[in-house]
């Protein structure tokens, strides 16, 4: 059985509806850069403190790496 595509038609897309009124774009927050810098700094401090505590724990419990 052969398919008959002679009556195949595409439907047109409906145009997008846009608002008639214009509103100015919202102002960008000026403290975004400050928040990013603070996050990077606090992340570095947290990693430094975690590394320091880990090294203290390893030194306290005598868990040192021994090479063969």
C-alpha angles and dihedrals in degrees: 000000000000124000116237111216097168093103095046111124132177120231118231119242116245113245116257116257114232128192114259095217124077120224121186116244114265117262115259115245111252095209096064091095090048091051092050093048091047091050092051092047094047090047090054092048091050092050091048093050091046091051092048093050091046091052091048091052092048091049093045096052094040095239100154128159112252118203117213 
